[in-house]
Amino acid sequence: PEPLGIVVVDEEHDPAYKSDRTPRYQGRDVAVALGGLASVPVVLGSATPDIISIGLAREGRARHLRLHGRRSGAPVRVEIVDLREELAEGNRGLLSNPLAIALGELDRPAGDRAILLINRRGAASVVLCRDCGYVQICPECQRPLVFHATAVALRCHHCGASAPVAKRCPACESVRIRYLGGGTERVEQELRVRFPELRVARLDRDVVERKGAAARVIDDFTAGASDVLVGTSLVAKGLDIPEVTLVGVVSADIALNLPDERAAERTWQLLTQAVGRAGRGDRPGRAIVQTYQPEHPAIVAVASGDASDFVDEELDRRRRFGSPPYGRLIKLTVALSKREAALEAAGGMVARLRARSSETEAHVAVLGPVPAYIARRGGRWRFHVVLRGPDPAALLGGDPGAPWSVDVDPESLL
């Protein structure tokens, strides 16, 4: 066989490179290790590099090579719509006035097409009783069930459980049930009502689950059989369609305020990738980003096309807290059938590790225990313990074994 000459990791920022099952390895790191063993260069390619990769380059542990200009098409004109102003003007729909006008102005005879991104499935993200405030939740995960109009059912997006739509509130018997929020299905419905002349297609996990459906949707959109493609993050990457002149981000805020230190980075990456779908042909591209936080650094970076200030702030924050690339993180998760037992096990782990850290002067912070973002999954209650410092693995001293799982430098602390 031919000797290895180079290792290329495309879209190196993609969280999918990190395994979510034991062993929880980072594919990007494995590629770098492979390049070292074979003494060949490793190229990590991305239009929105992982902040860790940028930090390593600034530390002199990698070279940062930049491509100036787009491979095809002109720079996209990005407009930010403040949804607070839209709400003040009485617009309670999912489409702002500027986005609706832009959709109405699509030059269909010329082949203009649009992509609308909303990184949430379903038609309503919360089903609530207007009299008593009861919210229908998943009995397993304790998270709100999402209404799917196509299936006329409530579904849990974490464990996949489904339930029938209640005609009366299970708590007070009221019939005043309200559907709040929205996802891809609701955007699709709103488009069909407001723009009956537009041919609308949808691409999300509900569609992908049907064999061959995703390929058909993309092929039809590429061929011009549909005018607008509505979807989750699936529409933000890999689509190179010259006729797409408009990209609309229906809600830039969905993941922006999650209690995770990488939430802003992930939002910047997703929105930038989405904006990049527009204007890849001869016609100019336009992107409209709807948000309640137009002043957020991640949104400003997307609007300006210059992420240098945003990256500086992110790296400065990680340097202060000792997060990668300036330190290491380990997320320990305990999962037991009884909540009290899980909490007791987590508390015991924290006490042991803090005592060990004090004895060895390891300079490792032991944080927690805290409930997982999805506190109950698979019939087990889950709690996290987080280790942060120069060498938390040395403090841990090996695999703690069942019922614990270990994630080194996790993609998320949720």
Rosetta blueprint (number, residue, H / E / L):
1 P L
2 E L
3 P L
4 L L
5 G L
6 I L
7 V E
8 V E
9 V E
10 D E
11 E L
12 E L
13 H L
14 D L
15 P H
16 A H
17 Y H
18 K E
19 S L
20 D L
21 R L
22 T L
23 P L
24 R L
25 Y L
26 Q E
27 G H
28 R H
29 D H
30 V H
31 A H
32 V H
33 A H
34 L H
35 G H
36 G H
37 L H
38 A H
39 S L
40 V L
41 P L
42 V E
43 V E
44 L E
45 G E
46 S L
47 A L
48 T L
49 P L
50 D L
51 I H
52 I H
53 S H
54 I H
55 G H
56 L H
57 A H
58 R H
59 E L
60 G L
61 R L
62 A L
63 R L
64 H L
65 L L
66 R L
67 L L
68 H L
69 G L
70 R L
71 R L
72 S L
73 G L
74 A L
75 P L
76 V L
77 R E
78 V E
79 E E
80 I E
81 V E
82 D E
83 L H
84 R H
85 E H
86 E H
87 L H
88 A H
89 E L
90 G L
91 N L
92 R L
93 G L
94 L L
95 L L
96 S L
97 N H
98 P H
99 L H
100 A H
101 I H
102 A H
103 L H
104 G H
105 E L
106 L L
107 D L
108 R H
109 P H
110 A H
111 G L
112 D L
113 R E
114 A E
115 I E
116 L E
117 L E
118 I L
119 N L
120 R L
121 R L
122 G L
123 A L
124 A E
125 S L
126 V E
127 V E
128 L E
129 C E
130 R L
131 D L
132 C L
133 G L
134 Y L
135 V E
136 Q L
137 I E
138 C L
139 P L
140 E L
141 C L
142 Q L
143 R L
144 P E
145 L L
146 V E
147 F E
148 H E
149 A L
150 T L
151 A L
152 V L
153 A E
154 L E
155 R E
156 C L
157 H L
158 H L
159 C L
160 G L
161 A L
162 S E
163 A E
164 P L
165 V L
166 A L
167 K L
168 R L
169 C L
170 P L
171 A L
172 C L
173 E L
174 S L
175 V L
176 R L
177 I E
178 R E
179 Y E
180 L E
181 G L
182 G L
183 G L
184 T H
185 E H
186 R H
187 V H
188 E H
189 Q H
190 E H
191 L H
192 R H
193 V H
194 R H
195 F L
196 P L
197 E L
198 L L
199 R L
200 V E
201 A E
202 R E
203 L E
204 D L
205 R H
206 D H
207 V H
208 V H
209 E L
210 R L
211 K L
212 G L
213 A H
214 A H
215 A H
216 R H
217 V H
218 I H
219 D H
220 D H
221 F H
222 T H
223 A H
224 G L
225 A L
226 S L
227 D L
228 V E
229 L E
230 V E
231 G E
232 T L
233 S H
234 L H
235 V H
236 A H
237 K L
238 G L
239 L L
240 D L
241 I L
242 P L
243 E L
244 V E
245 T E
246 L E
247 V E
248 G E
249 V E
250 V L
251 S L
252 A L
253 D L
254 I L
255 A L
256 L L
257 N L
258 L L
259 P L
260 D L
261 E L
262 R L
263 A H
264 A H
265 E H
266 R H
267 T H
268 W H
269 Q H
270 L H
271 L H
272 T H
273 Q H
274 A H
275 V H
276 G L
277 R L
278 A L
279 G L
280 R L
281 G L
282 D L
283 R L
284 P L
285 G L
286 R E
287 A E
288 I E
289 V E
290 Q E
291 T E
292 Y L
293 Q L
294 P L
295 E L
296 H L
297 P H
298 A H
299 I H
300 V H
301 A H
302 V H
303 A H
304 S H
305 G L
306 D L
307 A L
308 S H
309 D H
310 F H
311 V H
312 D H
313 E H
314 E H
315 L H
316 D H
317 R H
318 R H
319 R H
320 R H
321 F H
322 G L
323 S L
324 P L
325 P L
326 Y L
327 G L
328 R E
329 L E
330 I E
331 K E
332 L E
333 T E
334 V E
335 A E
336 L E
337 S L
338 K L
339 R H
340 E H
341 A H
342 A H
343 L H
344 E H
345 A H
346 A H
347 G H
348 G H
349 M H
350 V H
351 A H
352 R H
353 L H
354 R H
355 A H
356 R H
357 S H
358 S H
359 E H
360 T H
361 E L
362 A L
363 H L
364 V L
365 A E
366 V E
367 L E
368 G E
369 P E
370 V E
371 P E
372 A E
373 Y E
374 I E
375 A E
376 R E
377 R E
378 G L
379 G L
380 R E
381 W E
382 R E
383 F E
384 H E
385 V E
386 V E
387 L E
388 R E
389 G E
390 P L
391 D L
392 P H
393 A H
394 A H
395 L H
396 L H
397 G L
398 G L
399 D L
400 P L
401 G L
402 A L
403 P L
404 W E
405 S E
406 V E
407 D E
408 V E
409 D L
410 P L
411 E L
412 S L
413 L L
414 L L
